[in-house]
Amino acid sequence: MTRPMQVATPSLTLDEMLAQSPWFTSLDESAQRKVRADASERAVAMGQLLGRHGDRQHVWFGVLEGLIK
């Protein structure tokens, strides 16, 4: 028997998180537009893998809520 994967609803949207980020707000408007255009939001269930140890990642992960181990 497997436990169903649960995905919590984040309390912040991606735009709200970026607006509160000192790194993002320090960028000029052109850079902010580029970052926002390339950013995407993805909900991940507890226990779901984003990659394996030693795998080379080609993206940057930001966490709105929770923890990555």
N, C-alpha and C positions, 0 to 999 in steps of 0.2 A: 504494500500500500504506500503510495507516495502522497506527500503533502502538497496541496495546490500552491502554486507560486502566487504571492501577494505583492502587489505594487501599490505603494503609498502615494497619495496625491501630494505633490510638493506644495509648500505654503507660499513659495515665490515662483513667479514666472521667470523665464530666461531674461526677458527685458528688465524686470525688477532687480534680478540678481546683478546684471551688468551695471545698472544704474547705481548700485550700492558698492560696486567694486572699485577700490582705489586705483588698481591697475588700469581698468577700462576707462575710468573717468579722466585719467591722466593723458590718454591718447588724444590726438587732435581729431576733429570731426571726420576727416577723410579716413583715418585709420579705424575709427569706431565703426564707420559704415562698412568697411571691408571685413572687420571681425564679425559684425552682426550678420552680414550676408553669408559668411561661411559657417556660422554657428548653427547647430541644430540641437534639439532637445529630444532625449530618448529616455523613457522610463525603463528601469531595470528592476526585475523582481529580486527579492532577497535570495541569495544563493546562485543567481545567474552569473555566468562567466562573461567577462569583458575580453579576456585573453588568458593565455597561460604563461606561467613564469618562464622567462627566457625568450618568449616571442617578441619580435620587434613590432612595436606599435607605430602606426603612421598617422595617428590622430592624438589630440590632447583631450583628456577627460577632466571636466570640471564637475564637482558634486554640489548639487543644490541642497540635498538632504541625505543623510545616511553616512555610510563609511565604505571605503574600498579597502580590502585586505589583499 
